[in-house]
Amino acid sequence: MENYVVSARKYRPKGFEEVVGQSHITTTLANAISNNQLAQALLFCGPRGVGKTTCARIVAKMINGFDENASNTLNIFELDAASNNSVDDIRSLIDQVRYPPQQGNFKVYIIDEVHMLSTAAFNAFLKTLEEPPSYAIFILATTEKHKVIPTILSRCQIFDFNRIQVSDITQHLVKIAESENIETEEEALHLIAQKADGALRDALSMFDLLVTFSADNRITYQSTIENLHILDYDYYFRLVDSFLSGSTTEPLLIFDEILQKGFDGHNFIVGLNEHLRNLLLSKHSETLDLMDIPETAKARFSQQSAGADEAWVLSAMNITNQCDINYKTSKNQRLLVELTLLKLSRLSDVLELTAPQTAELKKKLRVRIPE
């Protein structure tokens, strides 16, 4: 049996042009290298799985002129500060810095999870970081910049990596699926990208999981929601339809079905509020791009929003938001959600009853500006 390589390693970028969603970082670094203006101490900070270590390795290979397919060389040293965080570990690194490179022009030291270094280790590192030899480049990577002491920050050129956009992750997954001859549904890949929360590595791990699950090299929306335990948004469309029709039983039955499948009531309410937000955004063509959903779902939202008045959607969002706020402190959380659903079922009647009073109040509050 051949050794299996996960997608996160197999498709790790070998050049800046392959890095996803970090053009502001890659452009700056590429310009700095081409103009010979690269700082000797760099700090890469940002969420997990967004390309910090990958970019550090690309920088190391570019400044030494190594082939992009080269893996480990004597010029690139990687230290995991999560498990090598003592003063002795840093002193050992400082001893290595004293010797010039045997090949290439620079020795590059990549220190991952640098915030895990002890205060004593940070202090031992200060002098070398401030005045390194001309051939030494230090690239520090961290997910928690606020834990790095200010004296270290002041000696580094800081690069803030962004969470990768859902659309960028989706497009990258499409390319990988085509390369691997895997048939996919757009909604499934979009769901993976949303679940990854801006981390491309997480998205690739979920992608591998779903490919392993499928027997016919197909990733479908249905298999994705089942394997990743995601609540199907079809439930929310059914709920809003029942609210608009005034039914008080159907929403309770749908909620019970959701609980029976093992979903959390709080996540359900958060998802319902997000659904209502999308209904509000779909009412105006200018705000359609603010909806983080696949194109196939936008038409369905537009269709449902046409039957829901804007005042109803805003009032419904306020009700669900109050439920979200009060959920954790409630002694009977299921009852709280059920009361919210019943309020939403009767919301149209309430708005209809209060419409004359609202119109009269607006009339009284209207102020005429003298000419």
C-alpha positions in Angstrom: 0.0 0.0 0.0 1.4 3.4 -1.0 1.9 6.0 1.7 -1.1 8.3 1.8 -0.4 12.1 1.9 -3.1 14.4 3.2 -4.2 17.3 1.0 -2.8 19.9 3.4 0.7 18.5 2.7 0.2 17.4 -0.9 -1.0 20.8 -2.0 1.1 23.0 0.3 2.1 26.1 -1.7 5.6 26.1 -3.2 5.5 29.7 -4.2 3.8 33.0 -3.3 1.5 32.7 -6.3 0.0 29.5 -4.8 -0.8 31.0 -1.3 -4.5 31.5 -0.9 -6.1 34.7 0.5 -3.0 36.5 1.7 -2.1 38.7 -1.3 -1.3 41.7 1.0 1.4 39.6 2.7 2.9 37.8 -0.3 3.1 41.0 -2.4 5.0 42.8 0.3 7.4 39.9 0.9 8.0 39.4 -2.8 8.8 43.1 -3.3 11.0 43.2 -0.2 13.0 40.2 -1.5 13.3 41.5 -5.1 14.4 45.0 -3.8 16.8 43.5 -1.2 14.9 45.2 1.6 13.8 42.2 3.7 14.0 42.7 7.4 16.1 40.3 9.5 13.4 39.7 12.1 9.8 39.0 10.9 6.7 38.2 12.9 3.9 36.3 11.2 0.7 36.4 13.3 -2.8 35.3 12.6 -5.3 32.4 13.1 -4.3 28.7 12.6 -4.1 27.2 9.1 -3.8 30.5 7.1 -0.3 30.0 5.8 2.2 31.5 8.3 4.7 28.6 8.3 4.2 28.0 4.6 5.1 31.6 3.8 8.1 31.4 6.1 9.5 28.4 4.2 8.8 30.1 0.8 10.8 33.2 2.0 13.7 30.9 3.1 13.9 29.2 -0.3 13.5 32.4 -2.3 16.3 34.4 -0.5 18.7 31.5 -1.0 17.7 30.8 -4.6 16.7 27.2 -3.8 14.6 25.1 -6.1 10.9 25.3 -5.1 10.8 21.5 -4.9 13.6 21.3 -2.4 12.5 20.2 1.0 14.9 20.5 4.0 18.3 22.1 3.6 21.1 23.0 6.0 20.1 26.7 5.7 16.5 26.3 7.1 16.1 25.6 10.8 12.6 25.1 12.3 12.0 25.3 16.1 8.7 24.4 17.7 8.5 26.8 20.7 5.5 24.9 22.1 7.9 22.1 23.2 11.3 23.9 23.1 10.5 26.9 25.2 13.3 27.0 27.7 16.4 29.3 28.0 18.6 26.4 27.1 16.7 25.9 23.8 17.2 29.5 22.8 20.9 29.5 23.9 21.4 26.4 21.7 19.8 28.3 18.8 22.0 31.4 19.4 25.1 29.1 19.3 24.1 27.9 15.9 23.6 31.5 14.6 27.3 32.2 15.1 28.3 29.9 12.2 27.8 31.2 8.6 25.9 29.1 6.1 27.8 26.4 4.2 25.7 26.9 1.1 23.4 29.7 0.0 23.5 33.2 1.3 21.3 33.1 4.4 20.5 30.9 7.4 16.8 31.2 8.2 15.4 30.3 11.6 11.6 29.7 11.7 10.3 29.6 15.3 6.7 28.4 15.4 4.3 29.2 18.2 6.8 31.7 19.5 4.4 33.0 22.2 5.0 29.8 24.1 8.6 30.8 24.9 9.2 31.6 28.6 9.9 35.1 29.7 13.5 34.1 30.4 13.9 32.6 26.9 12.5 35.8 25.4 15.0 37.9 27.3 17.9 35.6 26.2 16.8 36.1 22.6 16.6 39.9 22.6 20.2 40.8 21.8 20.5 38.3 19.0 17.2 39.3 17.5 18.1 43.0 17.6 21.6 42.7 16.1 21.8 39.4 14.2 24.6 38.5 11.8 24.2 39.7 8.3 23.5 36.1 7.1 20.7 35.3 9.7 17.0 35.8 9.2 14.5 35.1 12.0 10.9 34.4 11.2 8.6 34.1 14.2 5.1 32.7 13.9 2.3 32.9 16.4 -1.4 32.6 16.7 -1.5 34.9 19.8 0.5 38.1 19.2 -0.7 39.6 22.5 1.3 37.0 24.4 4.6 38.1 22.8 6.4 40.6 25.0 6.6 44.2 23.7 10.5 44.2 23.5 10.3 41.3 21.0 7.5 43.0 19.0 9.5 46.2 18.7 12.4 44.3 17.1 10.3 42.6 14.4 8.5 43.6 11.2 5.0 42.4 11.8 2.8 40.8 9.2 -0.9 40.1 10.1 -2.4 37.2 8.3 -6.2 37.3 7.6 -8.7 34.6 8.0 -9.2 33.2 4.5 -12.5 34.2 2.8 -15.1 31.5 2.3 -15.1 32.1 -1.5 -11.3 31.7 -1.7 -11.4 28.4 0.2 -14.2 27.2 -2.0 -12.3 28.0 -5.2 -9.2 26.3 -3.9 -11.2 23.1 -3.0 -12.7 23.1 -6.5 -9.2 23.1 -8.0 -8.1 20.2 -5.8 -11.2 18.3 -6.5 -10.6 18.7 -10.3 -7.0 17.6 -9.8 -8.0 14.5 -7.9 -10.9 13.7 -10.3 -13.5 14.0 -7.5 -17.0 15.0 -8.3 -18.4 17.7 -6.0 -21.5 19.8 -5.4 -20.9 23.6 -5.0 -23.1 23.7 -1.8 -21.0 21.0 -0.2 -17.7 22.8 -0.8 -19.2 26.1 0.4 -20.3 24.3 3.6 -16.8 22.9 4.2 -15.4 26.4 3.7 -17.9 27.9 6.2 -17.2 25.2 8.8 -13.4 25.8 8.4 -13.8 29.3 9.9 -11.1 30.9 7.8 -8.5 28.1 8.2 -7.6 26.4 4.9 -5.8 23.6 6.7 -9.1 22.7 8.5 -11.0 22.9 5.2 -8.6 20.4 3.6 -8.8 18.0 6.5 -12.6 18.0 6.2 -12.3 17.6 2.5 -10.1 14.5 3.0 -12.6 13.1 5.5 -15.5 13.4 3.1 -13.5 11.9 0.2 -12.6 8.9 2.5 -16.3 8.5 3.4 -17.5 8.4 -0.2 -17.3 5.2 -2.0 -17.6 6.7 -5.5 -15.4 9.8 -5.2 -18.3 12.2 -4.9 -18.8 14.9 -2.3 -22.5 15.8 -2.0 -24.3 18.3 0.1 -26.2 15.5 2.0 -23.1 13.6 2.9 -21.4 16.8 4.0 -24.1 17.8 6.5 -24.2 14.2 7.8 -20.5 13.8 8.3 -19.8 17.3 9.7 -23.0 17.3 11.8 -24.3 20.5 10.3 -27.9 21.6 10.5 -29.5 21.5 7.0 -30.7 25.1 6.1 -33.8 23.5 4.6 -35.1 23.4 8.2 -35.0 27.2 8.4 -36.8 27.7 5.2 -39.6 25.4 6.5 -39.7 27.3 9.8 -40.0 30.7 8.2 -42.8 29.4 5.9 -44.6 28.1 9.0 -44.2 31.4 10.8 -45.6 33.3 7.8 -48.6 31.0 7.6 -49.3 31.5 11.3 -48.9 27.8 12.4 -48.1 27.3 16.0 -47.6 23.5 15.9 -45.3 23.0 12.9 -42.4 25.1 14.4 -42.5 23.1 17.6 -42.5 19.8 15.7 -39.6 20.9 13.5 -37.6 22.0 16.6 -38.3 18.7 18.3 -37.0 16.9 15.2 -33.8 19.0 15.3 -33.2 18.2 18.9 -33.8 14.5 18.2 -31.0 14.6 15.7 -28.6 15.8 18.4 -28.3 19.4 17.5 -27.9 22.1 20.2 -30.7 24.6 20.8 -28.4 27.5 21.1 -26.7 26.8 17.7 -30.2 26.4 16.3 -31.2 29.9 17.4 -28.0 31.4 16.1 -28.6 29.7 12.7 -32.2 31.0 12.6 -31.0 34.5 13.3 -28.4 34.2 10.5 -31.2 32.9 8.2 -33.4 35.9 9.0 -30.4 38.2 8.3 -30.0 36.6 4.9 -33.7 37.2 4.2 -33.2 40.9 5.0 -30.1 41.2 2.8 -31.8 39.4 -0.1 -34.5 42.1 -0.3 -32.0 44.6 -1.8 -29.7 43.9 -4.8 -27.0 46.1 -3.2 -26.7 43.8 -0.2 -26.8 40.5 -2.0 -23.0 40.2 -1.9 -23.0 40.4 1.9 -24.6 37.0 2.0 -22.0 34.3 2.6 -23.9 31.6 0.8 -23.6 29.7 -2.6 -25.3 31.2 -5.7 -27.8 28.3 -5.8 -29.2 29.3 -2.4 -29.5 33.0 -3.2 -32.5 32.5 -5.5 -34.3 30.5 -2.8 -33.7 33.3 -0.2 -34.9 35.9 -2.7 -38.1 33.9 -3.3 -38.8 33.5 0.4 -38.0 37.1 1.3 -40.5 38.3 -1.3 -43.3 36.9 0.9 -41.9 38.4 4.2 -42.4 42.1 4.9 -39.2 43.9 6.0 -40.8 45.0 9.2 -41.6 41.4 10.0 -38.0 40.3 9.3 -36.6 43.0 11.6 -39.0 42.2 14.4 -38.2 38.5 14.0 -34.5 39.2 14.2 -35.0 41.2 17.4 -37.0 38.3 19.0 -34.4 35.6 18.1 -31.5 37.9 19.2 -33.2 38.2 22.7 -33.4 34.5 22.8 -29.7 34.2 22.0 -28.8 36.6 24.7 -30.9 34.9 27.4 -30.2 31.3 26.4 -27.2 30.6 28.7 -28.9 32.0 31.8 -32.2 30.3 31.3 -33.2 27.5 33.6 -35.4 25.9 31.0 -33.7 26.5 27.7 -36.0 24.3 25.6 -39.0 26.3 26.8 -37.2 29.6 26.0 -36.7 28.5 22.4 -40.3 27.2 22.1 -41.7 30.5 23.4 -39.5 32.3 20.8 -40.9 30.1 18.0 -44.5 30.8 19.2 -43.9 34.5 19.3 -42.6 34.3 15.7 -45.7 32.4 14.7 -47.9 35.2 16.0 -45.7 38.1 14.9 -47.7 38.8 11.7 -50.9 39.2 13.8 -49.2 41.5 16.2 -47.8 43.7 13.5 -51.2 43.9 11.8 -52.9 44.9 15.1 -50.3 47.6 15.8 -50.1 49.0 12.3 -52.9 51.7 12.8 -51.3 52.9 16.1 -47.8 53.0 14.5 -49.1 55.1 11.6 -50.9 57.5 14.0 -47.7 57.8 16.1 -45.6 58.6 13.0 -48.2 61.3 12.0 -48.0 62.9 15.4 -44.2 62.9 15.5 -43.8 64.3 12.0 -42.4 67.9 12.3 -42.9 70.5 9.7 -39.9 72.5 8.9 -40.8 76.2 8.3 -39.9 77.6 4.9 
